[in-house]
Amino acid sequence: MSLIPRSAAALDSLSGTNLERAGEHNQRVILQAIRSAGSITRSDLTAITGLTAPTVSNITNRLLSDGFIKKAGKTEGGRGQPATKFVIDADSAYALGLNIDRDHTTLVLMDFIGQVKDRVCVEGHFALPDAVLSFVQNQLARLRSEGRIDLSRLAGIGIGIPDDLGRIPLPNKPAAYEAWSQIDVCGFFSDALGLPACMENDATAAAIGELHFGSGAPHQNFIFTLISAGLGSGLIIGGQPYRGSDNRSGEIAFVSRDLMAAAKGGGILQDEVSLYALYAFMGKRGLAVSTPEDVNLEDPEHVAALRAWADHAADELLGTVAIINCVLNPAVHFIGGRLPKLVAEHVCDRLNARIGEALPRVPKIAPFKPATAAEDAAPMGAAMLLFQNRFLLNPEALMKTQAS
């Protein structure tokens, strides 16, 4: 998959600034404009960003010198001298994207245009911090020995991880798993690997992944509900992730199934809608499943169980997603994660069929669609976040410049 967007909307709001000490911001704007366009000339960059021609020339020369962009021929036709076109150099930077969850660890290596150059996923329940670190170190050692990638260009590691990973009660969770809640996750990996690190909630990381690598590109406002070992939603509002005042937006896992019984310790939505809930559901039918790979789509009993659970999960989600629709008015609501594709499609079909019944007077109902970034949305989104923090347009960057 490539990071180059499929919508002109990606070029919106790429305005430079003439504020003092805003050089870094302007470079990020230019770099992101080149990425968004795929191929672009200096004159087009000037028109898009509002920066002066000399400023654009200086920045593109610096990006050429640093190896982030390269020349890609000249324009044809038109008046005057043909203009040079610029593109991103895919090998100018790499990022690791790490997705840590209760049932698996996935690591991707992504180049600067969003192509996944390497991917390893390890199934394993409740892996502890040292085990995950050892896994990452072993993969880096392998990449060095293979010599396919210039790891001196490795910009850092982005981590997609559920909030309160060690604290949330789950069946068979070992006491030692609390270790995840007792460490600074970013600091732990950054110090051990000697790399810059950033961290994001896995559902928000998945939403970022869908925005850049899936079907989210045409939409400025959408919801991504991640059904994994747990449950959560990532929110994209105005083309940017929305995290809430305490970085806890999208915590639908903890919505009580019976609000009147909440104070009495009633069940929560995650108890019924998660991969662990799916495995338990199939187990009651005599089908032993503990990883997505255990699901056999050639077995009629498996397929029947998957469809039955998908109906159940959709019915459990209905009330919550109906409220989300009315409060946030998203363009689309994606359902994704490590669910078998059949299940994600069936959950969406069931929700699309029932949401009108739940909201008979609402003028606009967002459709439910299976996520297309699929199982790697979270690690790819985490890698993208690392690129954004290091090199690209970040909504907070200009705010920091103004405050400085």
N, C-alpha and C positions, 0 to 999 in steps of 0.2 A: 504494500500500500504506500501511496505517496502523500506527503503533506500538502502538496499543491492543491489549493481549494478548488471546488467545482462551482463556485458561485461568485458573482461580482460583488456580493455583499461583503466579502472578505476584505475588499479595498475601501469600504466605508470607514470614515472616522480616522483615517491615517494622516492626521494633520501634524506637521512639525510645529515647533515653537521657537520664538525668538527670545525666550526668557534667558537671562544670564545663567551661565553654568548648565545649560540644557543640552550640551553637545552629545552626551551619552543617549539622552532621549531621542534626539534627532537621528542618531545612527541606528537606534533600534527601529525607529519608524521606517527608515529607508530599507533596512534589511528585511523587515516584515513585508513591506510593499513589494519587494522583489520576489519574495517567497510566494506571496498571494497571487501575483500576476503570472508567475512562472517564467516569463521572459519579458523584459521591459527596457525602455530607453531612458536616458537622463531627462529628456524633455517631458516624457510621461511622468517620471518621478516628480519633477518640479510641479507639474499640473496637479498631481494627486495630493502631494504633501503641503503645498503652499510655501515651501522653502525656496530660497533664491537659487538661481542656476549655479553660482559659484559655490554655495553651500553643498548642493547636491553633488557637484563635481568633486569637491574635496572629500566628501564622505565616501563616494563610490571608489575614488582612488585609494582611500585608506582600506576599504573592504577588499579591494583587489590585492593590495599589498599584503594584507593579513591572510589572504587565501579563502575568505568566506564566500566571495563571488568570483565569477569568471566571465570572460567575453564569450558570446555565443552568436557570432556572425553580425550582419548588418541588416537594417530594414531594406526592403525592396520597393521600388515605385515611389511616387510622391515627388515633391520638389526638393531642390537643394541636395546637399551631400547626404549619402546614406548614414543613418545613425547607428551607433553600436548598441547592441542588445546585451543585457546582463542576465545571468541566471545564478542561482545558488550552486556552490560547489558541494555536492552531497558528502564528500569525504572531508570537508573542512572541520567537522565536529561530530562527535558521537555522544550518545547518552545511554545509560543503563536505565531500564524501567523495571522495578521490582514490585511484584504483588505478593503480599504476605497475607495468608488467611488461615483459618483453623484447619483446613483440609488439604492445602496445597501451597506450593511456592513456585512462582513463575518469574523468570528473568528474561528480558529481551534486550538486545543491543540494537539501537536505532541510529541511522545516519541523519544528517541535517535536513534532508528533505522527507523524512518520515518513513524510509524503507527499513523494515526489520531485517537486519543482517544476521542475527543469531537469536535462537529461542530455545529455552530449556524449561520444562515444567516437571516438577517432582510432586507426585501424590504422597501425602503423608499427613496424618492428623496430629495437630497440636505440636508442631515443631518449635523448639525453644530458640531464643536469640542466637546462642552460640552455633547451633546447627545451621540456621539460616545464613549466618555470616560465613561459616565454613563452605557452604554451598556456593555462595557468591565468589569467595576467594578461589575456589577450585575452578569455577567457570572462567574467571579472569586469567588464571594460570593456563588453562587450556587455550584461550584465545591468543595469549602471548606466544605459546609454543607453536600454534598453527600459523601465525604471522600473516593472517589475511587482512587484519585491521591495524592501522597505525594507532596504537593505544595512547600515544602521546597527545592525540587529539580528543581523548575521552574527557568530556566536560564535567561529568559527575554522575550521580545516581539519584533518580526520583523514586520515591517509595509510596505506593498505594497500600494502605493498611486500614482495617476497620478501627473506628474509635473504640477505646476501652477494650482492646483485644483480649487482655488477660483477665478482665473483670466480669464480662458478661457470662452468666451461668449457661452452660450447655451440657448435654448428656455426655458423660465419660470424660469431661475435661479434667486433666490432672492438676493437682494443687500447684505444681511447679510452673504451670502456665501463667501464673500471676506475674512472672518475671517480666513479661511484656509491659506491664503497667508500672514497673519499678525502674525503668530505664528511660533515658532520653534517646529515642529511637534514631533520630537524625544524627545526634552526636556519636552514638554507638557505631553506626556504619561509617560516618565520615572519618572518625578518628582511626578506625581499624583499616579502612581502605585507602586513606590519604586522598579522599576525593570530596568535593563539595556535595552536599546532599540536601534534598528538600523532601517534604512529606505532605501527603494529602490523604484525606479520607477516601477509602477505596471506591465508594459510590460516586463521589465527586470526580475522582480520577477517571472513572469509567465514562462519566458524562463528557469530560474533556476529550477522552479518546474517541467517543462517538462524534463529537463536534468536528474533530480534525481528520478522522480516518474512517468514519462511518457515514450514516445518513443525516447527521446533524448539521452539516455545512450550510444548507439553505435556510436554516432556522435560527433566529436570534433568541427565541424563547422556547425551551423544551425541558422535559423531565426525563431522567433516566432512572428507572427502578432496577436496581441490581439484586438479583436473586442468586445468592451464593451460599456459603455455609451459614451466613446470616442474611439480613435484609436491610436495605437502605435505599434512599433516593438521592441522586445528584441533580442540582438545579442549574440550568444555564439561563440567565436572564440578561437581555441586552448583549448577547454574544459572549458573556463572561460568566464564570462560575460564581454562584451566590452561596456564601457560607453562613450567613447569619451573624448575629452579634457575638456569639460565643463559638463560632465555627462548628455549630451543631445542627445546621439546617438538614432537612431530609431524613430525620430520625424516625421514620415510620415504623421501624421494628417494634417500638415500644408503645404503639397505640394499642389500647386495651380492646380486646375483642368484645367485651361487655363493659361499657363505660360505667354503668351503675355498680358493677362488681369490682371496679379497679382497686378501691381501697381495701378490698378483702383478698388481694393477691390473685386476682383472676388472670387468665391467660392473656398473652400479648400476640400481636400479629405474627411475629417471627416464629412463634411456636408452631404455626401452621404453614407458613410460607418461607421456605428455605430448602436448601439441598438436604440438610439433615432431616427436615420434616418429610421430604419426598422419600428418602431412604427408609424412614420409619413406616411410612404409608405402604411402601412396597413390601417391607418386611412382614407386615401384618397379613399380606397376601401370600406369604411363603416365598418371596423373591429376595434373595440375598444380594443387596446392592450397597456399596459403601464409597464408590467413586463414580463419576460420570462415565468412565470407560467400562464399568460393569453393566451398564444398560445395553440390552440387546434389542435393537430395533427390528431384528428379524424374528423375534419371539412374540407371537400374538398376545401372550399373557403380559409381557413387559409393556407392549404398546397399549393394551387395554388399561393397565394400571397407570401408565403415564397420562393417558387422556382423562381418566377419572380424577387423578390428583390435580391436573391442570384445571379442570372444572371447579374443583374444591378451592384451589388457590385463588382463582379469579373471583369466586364468590366471596372469599375472605377479604380480598383486596378492594372489592367494589366500593364500599362506603368510604374508605380512605381516599381512593383515587378520585371519587366523585367530588369530595371536598377540595382536593388539590386542583381539580379542573376549575371549580368555581372561584377559588381564591387567586390562583396564579394565571389563569387563562393561557396555558401553553399552546403552542402551535401543534405539538405532537407529544405523545407520551411513549417513550421507548421502554421495552422490557428486555433485559439482557442478563448476562452473567454466564455461568458455566452450565446452564440448563441445556439439555438436548434441544436441538432446533425445533423438533416436533412439539416439545412442551411449550417453548416460548411462543410459537405460532398459535398453539391452541389456547393459551392464556389470553393472548391478544384477541383472538376470534371471540372468545367467551365474553371478554370485557366489552368489546365493540357491540356485541349483541345485547348486552344487559345494561350498558351505561345510560341509554336513552330511557329505559324504564325507571332508573334511579333518579334521573334529572329530566322529567318530562317538560318542564317549563324553561329550562336553560337555553338561551339562544345559540350558544356556541359550545360544542363538545369536541375536545381534541381527540383525534383517532389514536388508537393504540397500535404500535408497530413493533415487530421484533427488531432488536438492535442488530446492525450489520457489522459493527466492529467486533461483536461477538465476545468470545472468551478472553481475548487479550486487550479489551478496551481499557481495563484498569492499568496494566503495566505500560501500555503505549501512552495512555494519558499521563501517567507519572513521568515518563521520559520527556514528553512534550512540555510538561510543567517545568522540568529542569532547564530545557532550552529557553523557555519563556523567561524564567528567572535570570538566566545568565546573559542572553543575547537579544531577545525579542521584545516587542512592545508589551509592556506590563502596565495595567491601569494605575498601579501604585507608583510607577516610576516618576511620572510628571508631578504627582502630588508631593513626592519627596523632594523633587527639585524646587518646587515652589516654596516648600517649607524651609529649605536650606539657606 
